[in-house]
Amino acid sequence: MLSRLYADNFRRLVYFELTLGRIVLLLGPNGAGKSRLFDLLGRLRRLVVDRARIDDCFTCADLTAWETCCACASRARPSA
């Protein structure tokens, strides 16, 4: 059973930590990140249960807007 979830730099979940108990209730206004959390859980499930590649589950597009990954940065550079 999953007891703790930590995410950093995933679709604006920055330094996000959630301790899970038997019952978890998610409340919050629109845009608070509830759907992002379910998206993250779905991707983790694909990674663990379906044995998907991490690059297929988490892409550079999932990074928080002000963060970039090295692969995306190199692709964005114009070639000389």
WOJO-V565535 format. One record per residue. N is the residue number from 1. SS is DSSP state (hx for helix, st for strand, lp for the rest). PHI is phi in whole degrees, 0 to 359 (NA if undefined). NEAR is the number of other ideal C-beta (glycine too) atoms within 8 Angstrom. Layout:
N/SS/PHI/NEAR + N/SS/PHI/NEAR
//
This chain:
1/lp/NA/3 + 2/lp/285/5 + 3/lp/246/5 + 4/st/210/8 + 5/st/230/11 + 6/st/232/7 + 7/st/225/9 + 8/lp/222/8 + 9/lp/69/8 + 10/st/243/13 + 11/lp/46/9 + 12/lp/71/8 + 13/st/271/13 + 14/lp/244/7 + 15/lp/51/4 + 16/st/268/11 + 17/st/224/8 + 18/st/225/9 + 19/st/265/6 + 20/lp/259/9 + 21/lp/249/5 + 22/lp/295/2 + 23/lp/234/4 + 24/lp/234/6 + 25/lp/245/4 + 26/lp/254/6 + 27/lp/232/3 + 28/lp/166/6 + 29/lp/289/4 + 30/lp/303/3 + 31/lp/84/4 + 32/lp/279/6 + 33/lp/113/10 + 34/hx/297/8 + 35/hx/292/6 + 36/hx/300/11 + 37/hx/297/12 + 38/hx/293/8 + 39/hx/297/9 + 40/hx/299/13 + 41/hx/298/9 + 42/hx/296/8 + 43/hx/290/10 + 44/hx/296/9 + 45/hx/298/9 + 46/hx/302/11 + 47/hx/294/11 + 48/hx/274/7 + 49/lp/282/6 + 50/lp/274/7 + 51/lp/57/5 + 52/lp/288/8 + 53/lp/287/5 + 54/hx/298/7 + 55/hx/294/6 + 56/hx/279/6 + 57/hx/271/10 + 58/lp/232/7 + 59/lp/248/5 + 60/hx/299/8 + 61/hx/294/4 + 62/hx/279/7 + 63/lp/291/12 + 64/lp/302/10 + 65/lp/309/5 + 66/lp/272/3 + 67/lp/249/7 + 68/lp/222/8 + 69/lp/254/8 + 70/hx/299/6 + 71/hx/296/7 + 72/hx/292/10 + 73/hx/297/9 + 74/hx/289/7 + 75/hx/288/6 + 76/hx/283/6 + 77/lp/288/6 + 78/lp/291/3 + 79/lp/281/3 + 80/lp/273/2
//
